[in-house]
């Protein structure tokens, strides 16, 4: 059933007893649009009121960085529709796995880089760690190395 919002005139200043043919222009609340005219019309001592109905919003196919839809994506979706996503390898969801079409825009899930621990022993030939190695390292941790005697680090920026 379609939701409609009926406009009610609450003030006696809008009395329709005297001036037949008078009009008053209205504005619908956000998320609503007029069904027909936007004017209330005074006719034979009574107001004929405009009706606001919910916007028929649609969303285009959603895009989530570092993720793909679980199933084939449509070209458009109605308000309230959801699409489930799957993060790319090395990424994990931060919160929900669903995108939600709401008032013509998407509320999207977020895929962030996984924070998986690294092994204890990073190996660099002809070098040793500057500090004692830990049992494990988290994503983003760094280990500094010192070259063995007679060796230097190559420039790896190019």
C-alpha positions in Angstrom: 0.0 0.0 0.0 1.4 3.4 -1.0 2.0 5.8 1.9 0.4 9.2 1.4 0.6 12.3 3.5 -2.6 14.4 3.7 -2.1 18.1 4.4 -4.4 19.5 7.1 -5.0 23.2 7.6 -4.8 23.9 11.3 -5.3 27.6 11.4 -8.6 29.4 11.2 -6.9 32.2 9.2 -7.2 29.8 6.3 -11.0 29.9 6.6 -12.7 29.3 3.3 -16.1 30.8 4.2 -15.6 34.1 2.4 -13.4 33.9 -0.7 -14.3 31.1 -3.0 -11.6 30.5 -5.7 -8.7 31.4 -3.3 -5.6 29.2 -3.6 -2.8 28.5 -1.2 0.5 27.0 -2.4 2.1 24.1 -0.3 5.4 22.4 -0.1 5.8 18.7 0.6 8.2 17.5 3.3 11.5 15.9 2.1 11.1 12.5 0.6 7.6 13.4 -0.7 6.2 14.8 -3.9 2.8 16.2 -4.9 0.2 13.9 -6.4 -1.3 16.4 -8.9 -1.5 20.0 -7.9 0.5 21.8 -5.2 -2.3 24.3 -4.4 -5.2 24.1 -2.0 -8.3 25.5 -3.6 -11.2 27.1 -1.7 -14.3 25.9 -3.5 -17.9 26.3 -2.2 -16.8 27.0 1.4 -14.4 24.0 1.6 -10.8 23.5 0.9 -9.7 20.9 -1.8 -6.3 20.0 -0.5 -3.2 18.7 -2.3 -1.8 15.3 -1.4 1.9 14.5 -0.9 3.1 11.0 -1.7 6.4 9.3 -1.1 8.9 9.9 -3.8 9.4 6.9 -6.1 13.2 6.9 -5.6 15.5 4.5 -7.3 19.3 3.9 -7.1 21.7 3.0 -9.9 23.9 -0.1 -9.4 26.0 0.4 -6.3 29.9 0.5 -6.3 31.9 -0.4 -3.2 35.7 0.0 -3.4 37.6 -3.3 -2.9 34.4 -5.4 -3.2 32.0 -7.0 -5.6 28.3 -7.8 -5.4 27.6 -11.3 -4.2 25.1 -11.8 -7.1 24.8 -10.2 -10.5 24.0 -6.5 -10.1 20.9 -4.9 -11.7 21.0 -1.5 -13.4 18.5 0.1 -10.9 17.0 -0.6 -7.5 13.9 0.6 -5.7 14.0 2.3 -2.3 14.6 -0.2 0.5 16.4 -2.7 -1.7 19.6 -4.3 -0.4 22.6 -5.7 -2.2 25.1 -8.0 -0.4 28.8 -7.5 -1.2 31.9 -9.7 -0.8 35.3 -8.0 -0.1 38.2 -8.6 -2.4 41.1 -10.8 -1.1 43.1 -9.1 1.7 40.1 -6.9 2.7 37.4 -7.3 5.4 34.2 -5.6 6.2 33.9 -2.8 8.7 30.4 -3.4 9.8 27.6 -4.5 7.5 28.0 -6.5 4.3 24.9 -4.9 2.7 24.3 -1.8 0.6 20.9 -0.2 1.2 19.0 2.0 -1.3 17.5 4.8 0.7 15.8 7.9 -0.8 17.7 7.5 -4.1 21.1 7.1 -2.6 23.1 4.1 -1.3 24.3 3.5 2.2 27.4 1.5 1.4 29.4 -1.1 3.3 33.2 -0.5 3.7 35.9 -3.0 2.9 39.2 -2.2 4.8 42.6 -3.8 4.5 42.8 -6.9 6.7 45.1 -6.7 9.7 46.6 -10.1 9.7 49.7 -10.9 11.7 53.0 -11.5 9.9 55.4 -14.3 10.6 58.3 -13.8 13.1 61.2 -14.2 10.7 61.4 -11.7 7.8 64.3 -12.9 5.7 66.7 -10.4 4.0 69.8 -12.0 2.4 73.1 -10.7 3.8 71.5 -8.6 6.5 70.3 -9.0 10.1 67.6 -7.2 12.1 68.7 -4.1 13.9 66.6 -5.1 17.0 65.5 -8.4 18.4 62.7 -10.0 16.5 59.3 -10.3 18.0 57.0 -13.4 17.8 54.6 -11.7 15.4 54.0 -8.4 13.7 50.8 -6.5 12.9 49.9 -4.9 9.6 51.9 -1.7 9.2 54.8 -2.7 11.6 58.3 -2.3 10.3 61.6 -4.1 10.9 64.9 -2.3 10.3 67.9 -4.3 9.0 71.6 -3.8 9.0 73.8 -5.1 6.1 76.4 -7.7 6.9 80.1 -6.5 6.5 80.9 -5.9 2.9 77.3 -5.4 1.8 75.1 -2.3 1.1 71.4 -1.9 0.4 70.4 -1.5 -3.2 68.3 1.5 -4.1 64.8 -0.1 -4.5 62.9 3.2 -5.2 63.3 3.0 -9.0 
